[in-house]
Structure formats: C-alpha cells, structure tokens
Amino acid sequence: MDERTLIVARLNTVRRDLEEVVGRLDDEMMPWAPRGGMRGIGDQLVEILGTEIQNIAKLKGEAVPTWEEIDASIADPLSLSYLRKRLEETRRETLCYIESVSEAGLKAVAPIPPEWFEAMGLPEVPVGEVLRWIAQHEWYHTGQLISYLWFRGDDPYNW
C-alpha cells in the first residue's frame, strides 16, 4: 500500500468522525463552550480548518495566513452550514494537493521549521508526516467537541 493511500485513508477516517459530531450540532450551539475562556464550538471548527489551511500553504511554499487573516476570511463563524462548507472546501484542497505530490515527494523533507509543533521536536520531518499531523490535529479537536456534547448531556455511547 502506498503512502498516499494511507494518508488519505487517515484523513477520511478522521473526517467521518468529525462529520458525525457536526451532525449533532446546530447554529445555536456555535458560540457555546463548557466554561469561560474555552473556545466555543464554532471556534473549534475554525481551529480545525484554519490549521489545515496553514499547513497546506506551508507545504505548497505559499504565504502562510496568520490567524487574524484566517479569522477575517470566515464570513459567518456562527453558521454551522457555512463552517461545514468551509471544512469541505479546505479538505478538497488538501486532497488535491496530496494527489499532486509524488510518492517520493510525500517522503521528502517538508519545509516546516523545527519550532512548528508538527515537527515533533525533530529537525525535519517528511511531507507525509505533516499531512498525518493534520488528521491528528483534527481528531484532537473532534474529541474536544465530543466532550462538549457529552457535557451538554449528549452521551456519545448512545449515538
């Protein structure tokens, strides 16, 4: 099995989990967080898509948008349908990027500086590892959203 197939499968698996969670949300829930100082549900979704945008831009050698620029590009952070659409668009762009990279390119050193947390403290990592990290990051925030729902009484063991 090639690297591309494994990376895409991981991204798809994580996205299915996120979509299950998103299917349990509505617009009224977007600003909600379990307590003050925590990201609201909508902000968690923005975090997922913004980090993916930043990583793909870095891998492509493009200017990496700042969080201020990402936040400014989000037209309606409290609209679930809008955020869902942006998540889908961002993932399509990621999958197109993955398709454009050769198998050797996925194993090549990524243009990620060591201080980026995606580099895991290593001096360098392959492109494929950065792509896996996008899935890992999304899964982390999906888990947070599951906890948010559970806190609201929506027990994931009953889904």
Buried (B, 14 or more C-beta within 10 A) or exposed (E): EEBBEBBBEBBEEBBEBBEBBBEBBEBEBBEBBBEEEEBBBBBBBBBBBBBBBBBBBBBBEEEBBEEEEBEEEBEBBBBBEBBBEBBEEBBEBBBEBBEEBEEEBBEEEBEBEEEBEBBEEEEEBBBBBBBBBBBEBBBEBBEBBBEBBEEEEBEEEEE
